[in-house]
Amino acid sequence: MKIAVSSYSFNQYIKAGKMTLQDTVDKAAEMGFAGIEFIDLPKEMPRAERMALAADLRQRVEKNGLSMVAYTVAARLWQPTEALLRAEIERVKGEVDITVLLGAPVMRHDLVWELDKTGAGRSFRSMMPKLAETVREIADYAAQKGIKTCSENHGRIAQDSDRMEAFAALVNHDHYGLLVDMGNFLCVDEDPITAVSRVANYAFHAHAKDMLICSPDTDGGVGIIKTRGMNGLKPTAIGHGSVPVKQCIAILKRAGYDGWLSVEYEGKEDCLQGIAEGLKNLRMYLSELEK
C-alpha cells in the first residue's frame, strides 16, 4: 500500500487563508506523501473555472511527482421528487468529468444524509433499491470514462458496515465499491475491527483516520463530535486515538486490498502537525506489517 493525503486534512489552513488547494499539492510532496486526493472543488466557481482548476491541479500533482488517487464529492442521491433526483444525477455525472480532468482513477460520492418522515425514505433499507438504481447509472457513466466509483461509510444513515455491505452487494457493479474509512464507523458506535472486516472485500479506496472515544458528557464545544448514540469522539492524529489503525490495515491487506491509504486529519490541533504525525505512524504500521 502507498500513503496519500486528502486535501480535506489541510482544511484548517485553507479556511484560515494560509493555504490554497494548489498549496496542498506542494505541501503534500514536501511532507513525503506519494499521492493526494481532493474533495469537491469550489462549487461557487463557474463550471469552466472548475474544469480549469482541475487541469491545473493535475499538472501541479504531476510536476511534484505525486499520484492523483481520488476525488471525493458530496451528493444527495435520495430526493423528494424525480425532477430533483434527475438533476442531482446529472450534477454527479458532471463531477465524473472533473475526475477525468484531475486524472484520478476513483471518485467517491455520498448516498444519503437524512431520512424522510413518510414513504420509502423512512429507512435506509427501503431506500436501497432506488438508491442502487441511481448508483448503477452513475457507475455506468463513470465506467465509460475509465473511472471507478465508490461510497464512503459516513452520514450516520449510510454508515454501518452491514448497511454498506448489503448496499454494495445490491448495486453489484464491477465499477462500484466502497471507500472504507476506518475511523468513521465509530460515528455509529461500531467496532472498527468488525466493521472493516465486513466490508474489506468491497474496498476501492481507504481512509486512515483516528478518533478518541470520550465520555458522553464531554463538552461538544472543544472539538468533540457526537456519535449516533450520543457518545463523544475527538478527532486526532493517527496513532493517538481509539481506532486500531494497524489492525484495520492488516484486515484490508488480508482481503487483498493493495490500494491507497489516504490520511484524513480532522483534529483541532495544528493540522500540519497532525498530518505529519499520522504519516509517521502509518509508515511504521506498514513497515511492521511487512515483516
C-alpha angles and dihedrals in degrees: 000000000000127000124238133168130228117234084228088072089068093051092112091062094038093054090047091053093245095117141024127211088259090054091056090064093053092045093048090054092045091052092052104254119151096212146009136212128202133218122214113324109235108296093204090067119096110254094251090056092047090052091049090049091051091052091047092050091049091052091049092049092051092046090055092050093245131134122239099227107176148346117220119200135182118243141168105205095175111073133171094239137033090237092056091045091050090052092050093049091052091047091052090048086056088056088055087060089053088050089056091051091049090052094233118149095208134047122193119205129180124243112205136336106193143020127244125238094232141025129012091334092072091091138023090233092058091046093053102087094052092040090051091051090051094047092050090055091052091045090051090053092046092048089058087058094046093253128132119214131209142169127227129228099250143102096071090255100064096029113091113099094233090054093048093047092049092047096049089049091050093050088049096182124147091220096049127077141132137287100222110211105188093199100047095070088073088066088072092040093253126146107251093216093056092041098048092046089054097052103027093104090061096050116132092161137003138213121208108211136154133204133176118231109232137185115283086238094059112123110260090211096076099066095288119139124199123236123223086264091049096252118141127253128184115198110226144160118298109273095027100079144057099276113106090223096170092051091047089054090050090053091051091048092051089052088057098256110151099161133109129310109209118200109228111187118189102162126128094233119092104304096218090056092046092049093048092049090050092050091050093051095044090054089051093049093049091048092051092048091053093058 
